[in-house]
């Protein structure tokens, strides 16, 4: 996947997960709006009997005058065009692995998916532990594990165009160590965490693009 196509998928996923539902009433409200009427009786004299096949029938109820009271000439659409056009991306996202789906919803979705970041951290830490060539002490592991969530937030902010830059001094303070100690024993592991998250981002985008293509081919087959 080249960089240009990667940016296209990023834009499509961001649009698919954006909060655009406030622009329309929604399906239930659209149905409700279509059914609004004003029920008033006819002002002329009530019809007491109806002639039906040479017989006189007394109606059970009086006729009602029911003009529509909606302000629009046409009812609201049941689904917005943009919502419909981006539905294939949301369907593709929903069938991804849990960590990929959680990452895409957190990184590219609105604030409703903010808690999805907590589902990404265990996966990133597991990958880091499996790929770490150096055996780490328990104290170092605990400090790095505490910064895994921050690493997820840093990469997501960078992708959104709102980078959160932390100096070695800031990171050392968060980890509770001196700056020199951080630079010698923690900086490399921190960079490794960031690389793993960026790899997760590219892998998730690649997977959702392939899933969408596969599902569309299945529907058109």
C-alpha positions, 0 to 999 in steps of 0.5 A: 500500500503506497502512501497516497492510497494510505491517505485515501483510506485514512480519509475514507475511514475518518469520514465513515466514523465521523459524527454526521448523524446530527444533520438529519432526523434519523429514520424513526424521526423521519417516519414520525414526521411523515405521519403528522396530521391535524384531525379536525371535523368537517365544518359542514353538516355531518353525514348521518347516513350513506346510500350503499347499493340502494340501502342506507347505512349509518356510519359508525364514525364521522368523517375527519378532515386530516391535512398534513402539518409538516413544514417540508414539502417532502419528508426527510430522507430515511438515511442521508446520502453520505451515511449510505455511501460510507456504510461499506467502510463501517461494515468492513471495520466491524469484521476486523480483529478486535485490536484493529477495529478498536484502533480505527474507531479510537484514532479516526472516530469521534469522541464516542469511541474514546474508550477504545484506546484501552483495548489497544494497549494490551495488544501493543504491550503483548507485541512489545513483550514478544519482540523485545530482544533484551530482558527487562527488569520488573521495574523497567517493565512496569514503568514502560507499561504505564507509558503504553497508553500515552504512546497510543495517544501520541501516535493517534494525535500525530495522525490527526494532525495534532501532535503531542510532543514530549521531550526526554525530560517530560517522559523521564518525569512521567516514568519517575526516573532521571533524564540520563537514565531515561535516555540510556535505558528507556528511550529505545523502548519508547521508540519501539512502542511508537513504531509498533502502534504505527505498524498497527495503524498501517496494518489496520488500514490495509485490512479494512481496505481489503475487507471492503473490496472483498465484500463488494466483490461478493455482493456483485458476484 
